[in-house]
Amino acid sequence: MAMKTSDFFVERLKTWGVTRIYGYPGDGINGVLGAIQRANKAGAGIEFIQVRHEEMAAFMAVGHAKFTGELGVCLSTGGPGATHLLTGLYDAKLDHAPVLAISGQAETTSRASNYQQELNLDRVFADVANFVQEAAAPAQVRHLVDRGVRIAKAQNGVAVLILPKDLQDEPWQAPPHLHGFTHSGPGYQRPKVVPYPEDLQRAAEVLNAGKKVAILIGSGARGAAVEVVQAANLLGAGVAKALLGKDVLPDDAPFVTGAIGLLGTKPSSEMMKHCDTLLMIGSGFPWTEFLPEEGQARAVQIDIDPAMLGLRYPCEVNLHGDAAETLRALLPLLKHKADRHWQEDIARQVQQWWQVMEERAMAPANPVNPQRVVWEMSPLLPENTIVTSDSGSCANWFARDYRVKQGQRATLSGGLACMGAAVPYAIAAKFAFPHQPVVALVGDGAMQMNNLAELITIQKYWQGWSDGRLIVCVFNNQDLNQVTWEQRVMEGNPRFAASQDIPNVHYAAFAEMLGLKGIYVDDPEKLSAAWQEALNSDRPVVLEVKTDPEVAPLPPHITFKQAKAFMASMIKGDRGAAQVIGDTASQLLNEVLPGKKK
């Protein structure tokens, strides 16, 4: 029997090292699914993971790429299945994760006829993809796979391959040695990218001249943790972390100031406010108001993507290169700073900050302080735990209260800041590392939006994992909490119940109904025991905590303008005004209101 084009397609993906595809079936992609089935029977297949929704398949591909450094792959039928992929693919694009999306399409014979589920998918995916192409002939498929995968891996971006339904079942035809055909091959090795010596020397001169050096790292510094520490020690610097770089360095290093930005820490904010030199490594951190004022600091930036150089802060020296390789070449040129007052002061601020965070986490709330959920979790996690966070107010507690240990991995949707990524990220992490515990921190809004359904995916597959521990921690406050606080602080409006109230769902009970373990907590004194019970479970757990929506996820520094807007929202009749003013928010407002002191 002649090999079908879909069989060659699957074989070529296998040649490129693809071992797992996340997706959902449909008639537009059934040819490829049949090829996967045939390959599996022959013992040379690719694992197919059936999700509940194509958007979740794309998020899982992103999670796979982030946690393994390999290509993540997702699959859908054409039409609505393909458009469902888009949000997850934009997550890959903005967080620079290599992902391949495979989409079905209407038959080639029906194209341009306004056929059912016929969309011009190459146009649909044009903005999100580094490479997108619809196949028109079997002999074209070979170079489409080779080029698409190579571009996704080399550019840390998205490739989309669109396969019409009838083409998938056509006999495979190798491209002949004739004019009009091309012959491609698989394989890609990332090169060593290092700036010229004279540029490294210029960078060293800037950094050596600084007396108060601040370092900002992002996910691009992940393979350079040792070199970052060496640079910080030589320069007497503090190190702040963009959220995507949270797990690059552990939080027990005394000069690590933690997260930066709206979800960041006061030591990070203070360091940027007073530094005279800035070294940015592998970060596209967006909020420039949390960086030094323009002209305040001399700056050097290192990034593998030249498009990101000089984009957030005007840098004196822009170094296009891999973070680890560039730092290794730069380190011998850096001089050890004898004066350690700057770094020692940063270490004192960091120590004080953790004390403040503990006080805030342990402050009484109604019924449970959401900060305490993560604060109690943090010391209990094994050193090989993988943690994911959703967007929303839980991301604040992930950013500030979770103290990353050496060996732990953690991430969230960074550039897109999309709700709904935590559980599919966690599922992908569990498939990639089935022997490691995984924790997803999720707001009730994201659970109701799409994460609740993926508990069914967990139920379907968990018994195949060597370690059954996947904990989904749900912050149940019946409020779209992050947006509520944005309405109050940024807009000066009271909470808008029509847009913010969400139903009270019994998440732990739903888990029990599926055959998973459910734990419900509404007493802060039982949090630690609940986490220990979840971490000792033999199966996935939904840990539902009834948290207080009136604990404010405010920035490390609120401006007087923001404080005025917040007070205005309270005066306008916000339902939680009395509790909010008397609780966490009042502590923060004391920092900006005239005449108030600690």
N, C-alpha and C positions, 0 to 999 in steps of 0.2 A: 504494500500500500504506500502510495506516494506521501511524502511528508507535507503536511499542510503549512501554510504561512504562519499560523498561530503556533504550531509546534516549533518552527525555527525561532520564532520570537521568544518563546519561553526558554529554549535552549541558549539563545544569545544572552538573555538576562542572567542565566545561570553562569555562563562564561564570565560575565562581569562581576560575579560574586554575590548576586542577589539571592538571599536565602528565605526571605519572608515578604509577603505582600498583604497589606491591609485593604479590605475592600468590601463591596456589596454587589451581588449579582444583578444581571439584567440582560434582556435579549440582545442588546447592542454589543455585549462583551462576552457572550456565551462561548464564542469560538476560542478565546484565550483561556477561559475557565476549563473548557474541555481539554485543552493542551496541558494545562497545569495538572489536571486529573490523570491524563495519560502518562505524563512524566513521573508523577508520584508512583504510579503502578510499576514503572520501570526502575524505580529506586533512584531516580536522578531529578527529583522534583523540587519545587519551591513551596514552602509552607504558606497556605492561604488562611488568613484570619478574618472571619466574618464579623463585621461590626454591625451596629444598629442603624448607622447613618453615614453617608459618604463624607460629611464634614469631619466626623470623628476619625474616619480612615485617614484623612489628610493630616489631622493633628497627631495621630499615632505615627505616621511616617516622619513627621517633624520630631516627635519625641525620640524615635529610634535614631534619627540622625544626630540629635543633640547628645544623647547619652552614649552612643557608640562611636561617633565620628564617621560612620559609614553612610552610604546612600540609603535614605528611607524611600519606600515605594508604596504607592496607593493605587487603587483601581476602582473604576466605576463604569457603568453603562453610559450611553450618550444622553443627550437631552438633560432632564432634571438631575440625573445622577452626576453628570459632569459639572453642572453649575453648583451643585452642593459641595463640591471639592474646594471651591474658590477661597473661602475664608481660611481654611487650614493651609492652603498654598500661599496665601498672603502672609500668614504667620511665618512660613518658611522663608519667604522672600525678605521680610523685614528683619528676621533674626539670623540670616545668612546660613541657613541649614540646607544641605544638598538633598533634594527630593525629586523623585521621578513620579509623575502622574500618568497613568495609562487610562485612556478613555475610549469607549466605543463610539460609534457613529452610525447614522443611517446608511443604507447600502449606497455604493457609488452610483448605481443605476438610477437611484431616486434623488440624488443630490440636486439642489436648486429647483425642486418641485413643490416646496412647501409641505414636505412629507412629515408624518408624525414623528415627533422628537428630533427633527432635523434642525440643528442650530449650526451657525458658522463658528464652530468651536475654536478654530485658530484665531479668530478675532476676539472671542470671549476671553481666551487665555493670554492674549498678546501682552497685556500690561504686567501680568504677574510672572510670566515665564522668561527666563534667559534664552530658552530655545523651545519653540512649539512648531509642530508640523503634522499635517494630516497625510497619511500614506495613501498613495494612488496606485501603486503596483507592488507585487511581491518582491521584485528585485530591489526595490527602494528600502525595504524594511531593515536590511542589514546595516546600512550606513545611518539610518535614522536612530537605531538603538545605539550604535557606537558613538555617534556625535552627541546625541542627547545626554547619555550617561556621562560622557567625558566632560561636557560643558557643566552639567550639574555639579560634578565632583570638583572640577577645577575652579569654578566661579562661586562655589558655595551657594548655589541658587536652585531655581526650579526649571525642570524640563518637562514638557508635556508631549506625549505621543498619542495621536488620535488614529484609531484603526477602524475603518468602515466594516460593517457587519459581514458583508459578502467577501471582502478581501481576506478576512481571517480564515475562511474556509477554502480559499483557492490553493491549488498546489504550489508549494514553495519553488521558486525559481532563483537560482544563484545568478548574480549579474554576470553576463558573458563578457569576454575580453573584446569589447567593441566600443566604438565611439558612442558617446551618450550614456555610458554607464560608469559607475565609480566603485572601487573596491576598497573597503575600509577594514580596519582591524580593531580589536579590543585592547584595553590596557591604558592605565594612567598612573603616573607617579608624580606626587607633588614635588616641585623643585625647591632647592634652597634659594631663598630670596633674601639678599643682604645688601644694604646700601653701600655706596663707595666709601673708602677709608676717609676721604676728605670731608664727607658729610657727617660721618661718625665723629670725627675730630671736632667739627663745629658744634655738634650736639653736646659733646663732652665739655667743651668750653662754657656753654650756657649753663649746664648742670653744675659744674664745678664752681662757677661764680656765685651760685645761689646760696643764701644763708638759711632760707626757710623753704625747703623743697616739699612739694606735695605730689604724690603719684596717684593717678586714677587708672584703674584697670577694668577691662570688660571681658567678655567671653573670648576675645581674641588673644588674651594672655593665658588661656587655660594650660597650654603646654609649657609655660614659662614661669611656673610658680617659684622654682628654686632661684632663677635669675632675678625675678622681681624682689625676692627677699634679699639677695645679695646687693642689688642696687639700693634698696631702702637702707640697708646697714651702712653702705659706703657713704651715702648722701645724707644720712641722719634724717630720713624722710618719714612721713606718715603715708599710709596707703588707704585710699578710699576705693570702694567697689561699686560700680554700676550693677544693677540687679542681675543682669545676665552673667556677671562675673562673681556672683556671691560665693560660689563654691571653689573659686580659684585658690584662695588662701583661707585657712581656718581663722575663726574669730578669736582664738586664744592668743594670737600674736599681739603683743602689747602696742605695736605701732599701727595695727589695722583698725581703722576708724569705722568700718562697717559700710552700710549702704549710703548712697548720696542721692539727694533730690527730695521730691515731695514725700517719698517713702523712706527717706534717709535718716541719719543720726545727726545730733548736734555736733559731735566732734568732727564729722566730715564737713559740715557746714562751716564751722569755725576755722578749720584748716584751710579751706578754700578762700575764706574771707581774708585771711592774714598771710598767706604764702607769698613769696616773691618769685617762685619758680614752679612751673608745672610740667610734669612728665605724664603724658597720656599714652596708654598702651592698650591697643586692641579694643577700643571703646568708641561707640557712637552715641554716648549719653546725650539725650536731647535737650534737657532743661538748662540752658546756659545761664540762667539767673543764679544757679547754684555753683557756677564756676567763678574764678576770680573776675573782677571787673576788668574790662578791656584796658590794657595799658598797665595794669597792676603787676602782672607777672610776665616774665620771659617764659617761653614755652617750647617744648619739644614733643613731637607726636610720632608714634610708631604704629603703623597699620599695614596689613597685607593687602588691603583694598585701597588703591590710590584715590579713589573717589571720596573716601572718608577723611582724607588728610586736610587739615586746616579748616574743617567744616564747622566746628563748634567753638573754636577759640583760635585767634590769629597766632599761629605758631611761627617762631623764628627759624626752626629747623624741622622740616617734615621728612621723616624717614620711611620710605616704602620698603617694607620687609616683614618677614616672619618675626613674631615677637621674641621667641626663644633665641633664634639665630642672631637677630640684631642685637639683643641684649648681651649675648656672649661676646660679640665683637666689640660692644661698647664698654663693657665692664672693665677691661684692662686700662681704659683711658680715664676712668673716673677716679678722683682723689678722695681718700677717706677724710671726712670732716671731723676735726678734733672737737669742735663745739657741738655738744649733744643736747643743748638746752631745748631746742625746738622739738626734737623727737621725744625727749623726756616729758615735756609739757603735754604733748599729744597723748602719751601713754597715761598721764594723770587724768586727762579729760576722758579718755576711754574708760578707765576704771570707774570714775565718777558716773559716767553715763550708764554703765551696766547697773550700778546701784539705783540710779533713777528709774531705769527700766523695770527693775525688780519691784520697786515701790509702786510704780504705775500698774504693773501686772497683778500685784497682790491687793490693790485697792478694792474695796467692796463695790459691787455692781448688782444689777437686778436682771436676772439672778446671777449670771456668770460673766465675769470680765473677759472679753474675747482675747485680750492680751495674755491673760493667764493660761489660756488653752495652749498656746504655743510655748510660753515660758515653761510650763510643766512638762511639755513634750520634749523639749530640747535636750536636757541632760540624760534622758532615758533612751534615746535612739542609739542603736548599735553603730559602730564606726563605718559600716558598709551600707548604711541606709541611703536610699534615694528619695528625695523629697520634691514634690511638685506643688505649685500653688496656682490657684485661679486668680483672675483679676477681680478687683473689688476690694472691700476693706480688709479681707483676710490677707491680701498681698502686703498690707502695711505691717501686720503682725509677723508674717513670713520674713519681711525685710528687716525688722528691728528686733524681734524677740527670739527668733531662731538663731542660735549660736552654732555655726557650722563647725564640725570637727574635721580633722585631717582624714581623708578617705571617703567622706560623704559627698554625694552629688546632689545638686539642686537646680531647678530652673522653673521658669514660667513663661508666658507669652510676653515678650519684652517690647519689641517695636510696635506690634499691633495692639498689645494689651487687651486681648480678646477674652471675653467670658467663655467658659466651656472647655478650656484646654487642659485643666489639671488631671481629670480622670483619664482621658485618652493618653496623655503623656505618661501617666502612671502605669497604664496597661502596657504600653510599648516598653517601658522600663522593665516591667515584670517579664515580658517575653524575651527581652534581650539578656536579662540577668535573673533568671528564675530562682536562683539560690539566695537572692538578697531581699531584705525587707524594703517595702516601698510605702510611702505615705503621701496622700494627696490632701491638701488643705483647700476646702471648697466652701464658698458661700451658698446660702440656700437659693439665691437667685440663679446662679450657674447650675446648681443641681436640678432646678425645675426647668431651666432652659434646654439642657441636653445631656447633662451628666447622669441623671437618674436612669435613663435608658441603658447607659453603658454598664450599669451594675449587672444587667442581664448578660452582657459580654463577659464580665468577670465570672459570673455563675457558670457560663458555658465552658470556660477554659481552665479555671483555677486548679482543678485536680491534676492537671498535667504539669504544674509547676513543682519543683522540688521543695520549695519553701512557700507555704500557702499565705504568708503574711503580706497582704495589701490592705492598708488602712485608709479608708476614705473618711476624713474628719469633716463633718458638716457644721458650719456655724449657722444655727437656726435662730435668726432674729426677726423674721417676718418683714424684712425691710431691704430694699435695694440700697444698702447702707452707704457705699462710697458716693453714689450720686446724691443721696440725701445730704451728705456733708458738703458736697460740691455746690448744691443749691444754697446751702446756708452760708458757706464761707466765701465762695467765689462770686455768687450772684446776690447775696444779701436777701434771699427769699426764704420764707418759712418752708418747712417740709410739706410737699405736695402729696397728700395721702393717695390721691387717685393714681398717681404714677409710681408711688413708692411702696405701698402696701402689697404684700404677696401672701398667698395662703399658707397656713400652717400644715405642713406635710409631715407625716410620721416616717422619717427616713430610716430609722433603726428598725422599725416594724416592717418596712418594705424589704429591708435586707433579710430579715428573718423569714419572710414569706418566700424568698428566693432560695433559702437554704444556706445563706451566709450568716454571719454573726452580727447581731445588732446590740449596741450599747447606748443607752440614753443617760445623759447627765444634766441635771439642773441645780446641782449643789457644787460650788467651787471646791469644797473640801474633798470631794470624791474624784476630782480630775486626775490626780496622780495615779490612783488605783485603777481608774478606767484606762489610762494609757498603758499601764503595766499589763492589764488584762488583755488589751488589744494586741500588744506586742508579744504576748505569750500564746496567742490563739493559733490553732492549727489550720485556720481558714481565713479568707478575707473578712474584714470587719467594716461596718459602718458605725463610726463613733459620732453620735449626734449630740451636740452641746447646745443647750438653750442659752444664747448669749444676749447681752444687753446692747441694743442698737444705739444707746445714747453715750457710749464711750467713744470719744472723738478721735478719728484717724487723721490728725492734723499734721502739717509739715513740722520739721524740727525747729523752724523759726517762722512764726506768723508775722506778717507785716501789720503795721497799724491800720492800713487800709482794709486788710482782711479781717482784723479784729472788729473794726467798725461795721463791716458788712455782716459779720456773724451776730453781733449784738442787735443790729437792725432786724435780722431774721427772727431773733427771739422776741423782740418787741412786737413784731407783726402777728404774733399769736401762734408760734410753733408749739405743737402739743407737748414736746419734751423740754420746754424751756427751763422750768424750775430744776428738773433733775440734771440737765446738761450743765447749767451754770454752776450748780453745786458740786459737780463731779470733775472728771478729768479735764474738761475744757477750761474750767476756771483756773486750774493750775498753769495751763499754758498761756492763758490770757494775761496772767500776772506778769509775764515776760515783756509784754508790749504796752500795757495800759499805763498812762502817766502816773507817777508817784508810787508805783508798785515795786516792791523788791522781794527777793527770795527771803 
